[in-house]
Amino acid sequence: MSTQDQLQFPDGFLWGAATAAYQIEGAPDADGKGPSIWDTFSHTPGKVWHSETGDVACDSYHRYPEDIALLQRLGAGAYRFSLSWPRIQPDGRGAPNQKGLDHYRRLVDALLEKGITPVVTLYHWDLPQALQDKGGWASRDIAEIFADFAAIAGEALGDRVHRWITLNEPWVVECIGYRIGVHAPGVTDSAQATAATHHLLLAHGRATAALRAASPSPAQVGITLNLGVVRPATPEAADLAEEWDARQNGVFLGPLLRGEYPGRLSAEYSPAKVPGLVRDGDFGVIREPIDFLGVNFYAPNYVGPDGVDGVDGVMVQPDGMPVTAMGWLIDPSAIYELMVRLRDEAPGLPLYITENGSAWYDYVTQDGAVNDYERIDYLHGHLAALHQAIADGVDLRGYFAWSLMDNFEWAEGYSKRFGLAFVDFGTQRRILKRSGEFYASVARANALPPRELRGRRGTVRGVTLAAFNASPEDEAIAVMLGCCASRRFARAMAAGRPYPSLDAVQAAIETTFSSMTWDDVVEAMAAHPRIGARADGQSAAEQAGVGDASRAALAAGNAGYEQRFGHVFLICATGLSGEQMLAALRARLDNDEATERAVAARELRKITALRAEKALAG
Ligand code: FCB
């Protein structure tokens, strides 16, 4: 390949990978660690998918040398990880727990030894539970308490860590944690959420100053925001899109860059409109100068016009756009748009992409590989868009892939894999995915090669498509694998050419499987070039992390389990005949449709209730 075909990144561009403490560390009470809100939340039944927890996760507390070896294989120049606050201050206050600090000293030293720059996030969502018991982010004291923690971290690690991020995604904390309660601490109270917004910003400002003051060597400090690209699905929704933009972007960028909250927001979202919340001098604290802005970006959002009295709007998924396993849209033009916006809105402020990546239905083939071409495609598209942004004057200094390895994806548990390395959670084996090899080639060359899978975008509509583009038998196998476990997904794919209609897929399933035994399936899969590796049911299950405990769960009739690994594991574990498999699949598809109907009905009820509420208030 000639170097001319490559997209060269600026000299010194930092290539890294990111993780967060609760998502990877495990060891929830090792060496004096106190409980965090995520320990509490994940142990509360029904909060996390299949009640999974971060108790073990990737066991990185013990296995960090393996993680560093992975970083080396990725050619990463930097590693973004977070400190677990309750490891360092078990109750969130007072004298530090030296054993907790020692862990991070060891980690940092091991990184530096390999020439990898540590980029440390102080807060990636695992608040000490003791602080939540006193009000958490909804209480103003937290700003000072967080600054004390920042000073402890700066003093202990500042001789060897020079790049810091105060907070990760404060919008997710306030909105998902305090407003809609899908994340820890699971609060659903908009007054608390709006208070949290302001206190997070205040805490950021205080921590920035405290960290700089405490660090024995100069500290570069920034904050990471998950800024949105909110697009109107139809022209009538333009105003709604602006409203959402203010709630997610303006509410943080405004105070940080200009010392003000967006005027258009109501008291439900704007701290400035809540009496007594914003005090004199607060904006001065919040505007403590930062050295860079970290941006996490995954997908654009579309807002539909079906709002309640023109206020709320609904997030919509435009038909036919490709999505990841998270259901997040894939559109690299959005990251470009965001970068250019920041170039104009925050001139002179260096930017880093501190997270970007995608989840797919990854699996290990029989020869031990993870062929995640879809992730490569996503990466390629986003890196090309960022390259263009740099060419257009955006001061982007580095890129951190989310994530170094598969991990605990918050409320989604282990059902979503974002890693450049596959983690077999049963054995903790890490396997560099094909996307990891691709990323290493980019990092080492500091350049993006031409797209290998040219022409796939637009024809590839998700992970299953390679299989779907094949014979009906392959399609059926892919369905059995659960890659397109939901009927909605199958329907979406059926809408696009050249893929077969849902009926055709189902017909193929019927003819293929009704007459097959499990052995036939195994044989067919063994012969399959792309997914044949699933042939050996038992060991394939092993590879994907289905250990004894999981098998026991299956035996106990944990029917939803197959969502995680696909129908094939359900079948493996239960040893169904072909006919039974077909019945199970049919039931599953029907069940999906019922779920969809239930979700739609629930949404409708919500909108009706809101309308009634507004009518009453008006
Ligand atoms: C971001 C989080 C990160 C990870 C990715 C998928 O919002 O910061 O921890 O969960 O999403």
Boltz pocket constraint, residues with backbone or C-beta under 6 A from the ligand:
constraints:
  - pocket:
      binder: B
      contacts: [[A, 20], [A, 23], [A, 168], [A, 169], [A, 172], [A, 226], [A, 296], [A, 355], [A, 402], [A, 408], [A, 409], [A, 410], [A, 418]]
      max_distance: 6.0
